[in-house]
């Protein structure tokens, strides 16, 4: 009990600063989602395209209570503390005592956990991991069907944990090999396969999902880059320096092949030392847990530190077995150093400018960090950064749109009009580009032309809120939008005189 309390306290010290972090990146979409804002929005958890209904329900409950960022962070921090509490128990059952202490401490305070804990939109990762750990605890206690039920709920939080039953299978294979486990394991594997198939179907059906066919990268290319991503994860687990919210892992085909070669050799060596009390078992288990996110199912992000949250349990166990015979004072020093790094990384997440500045510095060839950073920089600096982005991707309509917005912020509507026109030429179907052009025309005094663009934007997307709001502010009649769902704040804004 005392050991677990110390772990929770250490995790609270490492990541307690998350409570002061603002919303970042996709977090803002939570407040803009009408289904979350509605008192009856919980029903959308049962939408056929909703792949993470349990996580959705927690977000819905959060929005009903408060829109303040700290309340969302408090929930995420509580999930991490609960995960730490559970790990303190299960590792003591699976590892020698000192190895369990080391492994649990690494999981609790490691800087690699920062993104999962501080990024509100990563709550699905935390919730699914907690339920998998509960499943593991139940499994070790002989309550295998209860463990299967807990795993089912984990899949409803996030399908990324689909490989967890394989780890249980490896654990059984390396120890008892009882036939009684076949039925619950088979059930869990069937549930995992169904969740994976459903996630693939939903990813292909939801516009802009950023996964599967809409990830912007093929399965083979994604797989080739994942070798580099996995080696990056393992390196950061050992030496967590250079953490970033948007890492660049694209590399040459030769380097990608070499990365997978190294991983294959490591996996083979681990298989030869396949016992639960050996580091090889845990390294192999960690690699298995990474399979759903780091193999052939494409995602827009080639690398994301939050994907290591649950696998870090296994890699930390391997480290614990290796380091358990080391000097006690060196181990304490290592744990304190990790805790200090986590505090520092959490502080980075408290400042959007610092977060994206670090990302842009570490991945100079990526577009997204430049675009995100430009949104919070003064107009002059934003324009310079976006011109660098345009040099990297001259045919990207989003960059042209961002340049137009930066010119608007700088009080140059004529230059903004040219950029919005370029964005529309690159993406003629974009309703937002037509709307933005209308804004520039309005600032140039061309009211009728602006109104016409706002109407054209609504023809392309009847639910484009900004176009509807601008027409309302100009006193123009609004076209029908009965199929659109608005937040309460949006409804008030549109109906305001």
C-alpha positions in Angstrom: 0.0 0.0 0.0 2.8 2.4 0.9 4.6 1.7 -2.3 1.5 2.5 -4.4 0.9 5.7 -2.5 4.4 6.8 -3.1 4.0 6.0 -6.8 0.8 8.1 -7.0 2.5 11.0 -5.2 5.5 10.9 -7.6 3.2 10.8 -10.6 1.3 13.8 -9.2 4.5 15.7 -8.8 5.6 14.9 -12.3 2.4 15.8 -14.1 0.4 17.9 -11.7 1.3 20.9 -13.8 -1.1 19.6 -16.4 -4.0 21.3 -14.5 -2.6 24.7 -15.7 -2.2 23.7 -19.3 -4.6 25.3 -21.9 -6.4 23.4 -24.7 -4.1 22.4 -27.5 -4.6 21.5 -31.1 -7.6 19.1 -31.4 -8.8 19.9 -27.9 -10.7 22.9 -29.1 -13.0 20.7 -31.2 -14.5 19.3 -28.0 -16.1 22.7 -27.3 -17.2 23.0 -30.9 -19.0 19.7 -31.1 -22.7 20.2 -30.8 -23.4 16.6 -29.7 -21.1 17.2 -26.7 -22.7 20.5 -25.9 -26.2 19.1 -25.9 -27.8 17.7 -22.7 -29.0 14.8 -24.8 -25.7 14.4 -26.6 -24.9 11.2 -24.8 -27.1 9.5 -27.4 -24.4 10.1 -30.0 -22.2 7.6 -28.2 -24.4 5.0 -29.9 -23.9 6.4 -33.4 -22.7 3.5 -35.7 -19.7 5.6 -36.7 -18.7 6.3 -33.1 -15.7 4.0 -32.6 -14.9 5.2 -29.0 -18.3 5.6 -27.3 -16.9 5.2 -23.8 -14.4 8.1 -24.3 -17.2 10.1 -25.9 -19.4 9.7 -22.9 -16.6 11.0 -20.6 -16.1 14.0 -22.8 -19.9 14.6 -22.9 -20.0 14.5 -19.1 -17.0 16.8 -18.9 -18.6 19.4 -21.2 -21.9 19.3 -19.2 -20.0 20.2 -16.0 -17.6 22.8 -17.3 -15.8 24.2 -20.4 -12.7 25.1 -18.4 -9.5 23.3 -19.5 -8.4 22.4 -16.0 -11.5 20.2 -15.5 -10.6 18.2 -18.5 -7.0 17.9 -17.3 -8.1 16.9 -13.9 -10.0 13.9 -15.3 -7.0 12.9 -17.4 -4.6 13.3 -14.5 -6.9 11.1 -12.3 -6.8 8.4 -15.0 -3.0 8.4 -15.0 -2.9 8.2 -11.2 -5.4 5.3 -11.3 -3.2 3.6 -13.9 -0.1 4.1 -11.7 -2.0 2.6 -8.7 -3.0 -0.5 -10.8 0.5 -1.0 -12.1 1.9 -0.9 -8.6 -0.1 -4.0 -7.9 0.2 -6.1 -11.1 4.0 -5.7 -11.4 4.5 -6.9 -7.9 2.7 -10.1 -8.9 4.8 -10.5 -12.1 8.3 -9.4 -11.3 10.8 -9.6 -8.4 10.1 -6.9 -5.9 12.9 -4.6 -6.7 12.4 -4.9 -10.4 8.7 -4.1 -9.9 9.6 -1.0 -7.9 11.9 0.3 -10.7 9.4 -0.5 -13.5 6.4 1.0 -11.7 8.4 4.2 -10.9 9.5 4.5 -14.6 5.9 4.2 -15.8 4.6 6.7 -13.2 7.0 9.6 -13.9 8.5 9.0 -17.4 8.4 12.0 -19.7 7.1 9.9 -22.5 3.8 9.9 -20.7 3.4 13.6 -20.9 1.5 13.8 -24.1 -1.0 11.2 -23.1 -1.6 12.9 -19.7 -1.6 16.6 -20.8 -3.2 16.4 -24.2 -6.9 16.3 -23.5 -7.8 14.6 -26.8 -5.5 11.7 -25.8 -8.0 10.7 -23.0 -9.0 7.7 -25.1 -5.4 6.4 -24.6 -5.5 6.8 -20.9 -9.0 5.3 -20.4 -8.3 2.3 -22.6 -5.0 1.7 -20.8 -6.6 1.9 -17.3 -9.2 -0.7 -18.4 -6.5 -3.0 -19.8 -4.6 -2.8 -16.6 -7.8 -3.6 -14.7 -8.2 -6.6 -17.1 -4.7 -7.7 -16.3 -5.3 -7.5 -12.6 -8.4 -9.6 -12.9 -6.7 -12.1 -15.1 -3.9 -12.5 -12.6 -6.5 -13.0 -9.9 -8.0 -15.9 -11.9 -11.2 -13.9 -12.9 -10.6 -14.4 -16.6 -14.2 -13.7 -17.8 -14.3 -10.5 -15.8 -10.9 -9.7 -17.4 -12.5 -10.2 -20.8 -15.4 -7.9 -19.9 -12.9 -5.2 -18.8 -11.1 -5.5 -22.1 -14.3 -5.1 -24.0 -14.8 -1.8 -22.3 -11.2 -0.9 -23.1 -12.0 -1.4 -26.8 -15.0 0.9 -26.4 -12.5 3.6 -25.1 -10.0 3.1 -27.9 -9.5 0.3 -30.4 -5.7 0.8 -30.3 -5.4 -1.7 -27.4 -6.6 -4.5 -29.7 -3.3 -6.4 -29.3 -3.6 -6.7 -25.5 -5.1 -10.3 -25.6 -1.9 -11.3 -27.4 0.1 -10.2 -24.4 -2.1 -12.2 -22.1 -1.6 -15.2 -24.5 2.2 -14.7 -24.3 2.0 -14.5 -20.6 0.1 -17.8 -20.3 2.4 -19.4 -22.9 5.5 -18.5 -20.8 4.0 -19.7 -17.5 1.2 -22.2 -17.0 -0.2 -23.0 -20.4 -3.6 -23.9 -19.0 -6.3 -25.0 -21.5 -8.9 -23.2 -19.4 -7.7 -19.8 -20.7 -8.5 -20.7 -24.3 -12.2 -19.7 -24.2 -11.8 -16.2 -22.6 -8.7 -15.5 -24.7 -10.5 -16.5 -27.9 -13.4 -14.3 -27.0 -11.0 -11.3 -26.3 -9.3 -11.9 -29.7 -12.6 -12.0 -31.5 -13.7 -8.8 -29.8 -10.3 -7.2 -30.8 -10.7 -8.3 -34.4 -14.3 -6.9 -34.5 -13.2 -3.6 -33.0 -10.4 -3.3 -35.5 -12.7 -4.0 -38.5 -15.2 -1.5 -37.2 -12.5 1.1 -36.8 -11.3 0.5 -40.3 -14.8 0.9 -41.7 -15.5 4.0 -39.7 -12.2 5.6 -40.7 -13.1 5.1 -44.4 -16.6 6.4 -43.8 -15.9 9.6 -41.8 -14.7 12.5 -43.9 -11.3 13.8 -42.5 -10.8 10.9 -40.1 -7.1 11.0 -40.8 -6.9 7.2 -40.7 -7.1 4.3 -43.1 -7.7 5.4 -46.7 -7.9 9.0 -45.5 -4.6 9.1 -43.8 -2.8 10.5 -46.8 -0.3 7.6 -46.9 -0.5 4.0 -48.1 -0.3 1.0 -45.9 3.1 -0.1 -47.2 4.7 3.3 -46.9 3.2 3.7 -43.4 4.6 0.3 -42.4 8.0 1.2 -43.7 8.2 4.4 -41.6 7.0 2.6 -38.5 10.3 0.8 -38.1 11.9 4.2 -37.6 9.1 5.4 -35.3 9.4 2.3 -33.1 13.2 2.8 -32.7 12.5 6.4 -31.8 10.1 5.3 -29.1 12.6 2.9 -27.7 15.3 5.5 -27.7 13.1 8.0 -25.9 12.2 5.3 -23.4 16.0 5.1 -22.6 16.9 8.7 -23.0 13.8 11.0 -23.1 15.4 14.0 -24.7 14.0 15.6 -27.8 10.3 15.0 -27.0 8.0 16.8 -29.4 4.3 16.9 -30.2 4.9 16.4 -33.9 8.0 14.3 -34.7 9.3 13.7 -38.2 10.1 10.1 -39.0 10.2 10.1 -42.8 13.4 8.7 -44.0 15.1 6.8 -46.9 13.9 3.3 -47.9 17.3 1.9 -46.8 17.0 3.4 -43.4 13.5 2.2 -43.0 14.5 -1.3 -44.0 17.4 -1.3 -41.6 15.1 -0.1 -38.8 12.8 -3.1 -39.3 15.8 -5.3 -39.5 17.0 -4.2 -36.1 13.5 -4.7 -34.7 13.3 -8.2 -36.2 16.6 -9.2 -34.7 15.6 -7.8 -31.3 12.3 -9.7 -31.5 14.1 -12.9 -32.4 16.5 -12.6 -29.5 13.6 -11.9 -27.1 11.8 -15.0 -28.3 14.8 -17.1 -27.4 14.6 -15.7 -23.8 10.9 -16.1 -23.5 10.1 -16.3 -19.8 8.0 -13.8 -17.8 11.0 -13.2 -15.5 13.3 -12.2 -18.4 13.6 -8.8 -20.1 13.1 -10.4 -23.5 9.5 -11.4 -22.7 8.6 -7.8 -21.8 10.3 -6.2 -24.8 8.5 -8.6 -27.1 5.2 -7.8 -25.3 5.8 -4.1 -25.7 6.4 -4.5 -29.4 3.2 -6.5 -29.7 1.2 -3.7 -28.0 2.5 -1.3 -30.6 1.3 -3.4 -33.5 -2.2 -1.8 -34.0 -0.8 1.7 -34.2 2.7 0.9 -35.7 2.2 -1.6 -38.4 0.0 -1.5 -41.6 -3.1 0.5 -40.6 -2.2 4.0 -41.7 -2.7 7.1 -39.5 -2.0 10.7 -40.3 0.6 10.9 -37.6 3.5 8.7 -38.4 4.7 9.0 -34.8 2.9 10.0 -31.6 4.4 9.7 -28.1 1.0 8.9 -26.6 1.1 5.5 -28.4 3.7 4.4 -26.0 1.6 4.9 -22.9 0.5 1.3 -22.4 3.5 -0.3 -24.1 5.7 1.6 -21.7 4.5 -0.8 -19.0 6.3 -3.6 -20.8 9.4 -1.7 -21.6 9.6 -0.4 -18.1 9.3 -4.0 -16.8 12.3 -4.9 -19.0 14.3 -2.0 -17.7 13.4 -2.9 -14.1 14.7 -6.5 -14.6 17.9 -5.1 -16.1 18.5 -2.4 -13.6 17.3 -4.1 -10.4 20.8 -5.1 -9.4 22.2 -1.6 -9.9 23.1 0.9 -7.2 20.1 2.0 -5.2 21.3 5.6 -5.3 21.8 5.6 -9.0 18.3 4.2 -9.5 16.9 6.9 -7.2 18.8 9.5 -9.2 17.5 8.2 -12.5 13.9 8.3 -11.2 14.3 11.9 -9.9 15.9 13.0 -13.2 12.9 11.5 -15.1 10.5 13.3 -12.8 12.3 16.6 -13.3 12.2 16.1 -17.1 8.4 15.3 -16.9 7.8 18.5 -14.9 9.8 20.5 -17.6 7.9 18.8 -20.4 4.6 19.5 -18.8 5.6 23.2 -18.5 6.2 23.1 -22.3 2.6 22.0 -22.8 1.4 24.9 -20.7 2.7 27.3 -23.4 1.3 26.8 -26.9 4.1 29.0 -28.3 6.8 26.9 -26.7 5.1 23.7 -27.7 4.9 24.4 -31.4 8.2 26.3 -31.5 9.9 23.1 -30.2 8.1 21.0 -32.7 9.0 23.3 -35.6 12.7 23.3 -34.5 12.9 19.5 -34.2 11.0 18.8 -37.5 12.0 21.6 -39.9 10.6 19.6 -42.8 7.1 19.3 -41.5 4.3 21.6 -42.4 1.9 21.3 -39.4 4.2 22.7 -36.7 4.8 25.8 -38.9 1.0 26.3 -39.5 0.2 25.8 -35.8 3.0 28.2 -34.7 1.9 30.8 -37.2 -1.5 31.0 -35.7 -0.1 32.4 -32.4 2.8 34.5 -33.7 2.5 38.2 -34.6 1.4 38.6 -38.3 4.9 39.5 -39.5 6.6 36.5 -38.0 3.6 34.3 -39.1 4.0 35.4 -42.7 7.7 34.6 -42.7 7.0 31.1 -41.3 4.2 30.4 -43.7 6.3 31.4 -46.6 8.8 28.7 -45.5 5.9 26.3 -45.3 4.9 27.3 -48.9 8.4 26.6 -50.1 8.1 23.0 -48.7 4.5 22.5 -50.1 3.8 25.0 -52.9 0.5 23.3 -53.9 -1.0 23.1 -50.4 -4.3 25.0 -50.3 -4.3 25.2 -46.5 -1.0 27.1 -46.5 -2.4 29.6 -48.9 -5.5 30.0 -46.7 -3.3 30.5 -43.6 -1.2 33.1 -45.5 -4.5 34.9 -46.3 -5.5 34.9 -42.7 -2.1 36.3 -41.7 -2.4 39.1 -44.2 -5.9 39.9 -42.7 -4.4 40.0 -39.3 -1.7 42.4 -40.6 -4.4 44.7 -42.1 -3.7 43.8 -45.7 -7.0 42.7 -47.2 -5.8 43.1 -50.8 -2.9 40.6 -50.3 -5.3 38.3 -48.3 -7.8 38.3 -51.3 -5.0 37.1 -53.6 -4.0 34.3 -51.2 -7.7 33.2 -50.7 -8.1 33.2 -54.4 -5.0 31.0 -54.7 -6.4 28.6 -52.0 -9.6 28.3 -54.0 -7.8 27.6 -57.2 -5.9 24.8 -55.5 -9.0 23.4 -53.8 -12.2 24.6 -55.8 -14.5 22.5 -53.5 -13.4 24.4 -50.3 -16.3 26.2 -48.7 -14.0 27.9 -46.2 -11.8 29.3 -49.0 -14.9 31.0 -50.6 -16.0 32.3 -47.2 -12.5 33.7 -46.5 -12.5 35.4 -49.9 -15.8 37.0 -48.9 -14.2 38.3 -45.7 -11.4 40.0 -47.7 -13.9 41.5 -50.1 -16.0 42.8 -47.2 -12.9 44.6 -45.7 -12.2 46.1 -49.2 -15.7 47.6 -49.2 -17.2 45.2 -51.7 -20.3 44.3 -49.7 -22.4 42.7 -52.4 -19.5 40.6 -53.7 -18.8 39.5 -50.1 -22.5 38.5 -49.5 -22.4 36.5 -52.8 -19.3 34.6 -51.6 -20.9 33.9 -48.2 -23.9 32.4 -50.0 -21.7 30.4 -52.3 -19.8 29.0 -49.3 -23.1 27.9 -47.8 -24.1 26.2 -51.1 -20.9 24.1 -50.8 -21.4 23.5 -47.1 -24.8 24.5 -45.6 -23.5 24.0 -42.1 -20.5 26.4 -42.4 -21.1 28.4 -39.2 -18.9 31.4 -40.0 -20.6 32.1 -43.3 -24.0 31.8 -41.7 -22.9 34.1 -38.9 -21.5 36.8 -41.3 -24.7 36.8 -43.3 -26.7 37.2 -40.1 -24.5 40.1 -39.0 -25.0 41.8 -42.3 -28.8 41.5 -41.9 -29.2 39.1 -44.8 -31.8 36.3 -44.9 -30.3 33.0 -44.0 -30.8 29.9 -46.2 -32.3 26.8 -44.6 -29.9 24.8 -42.3 -32.3 22.4 -40.6 -29.9 19.5 -40.9 -27.1 21.3 -39.2 -26.2 20.8 -35.6 -25.0 23.8 -33.6 -23.7 24.4 -30.1 -25.8 26.5 -27.8 -23.3 29.4 -28.2 -23.5 29.2 -32.0 -27.3 29.2 -32.0 -27.3 32.3 -29.8 -24.8 34.0 -32.0 -26.8 33.4 -35.2 -30.1 34.5 -33.7 -28.7 37.6 -32.0 -29.9 40.8 -33.5 
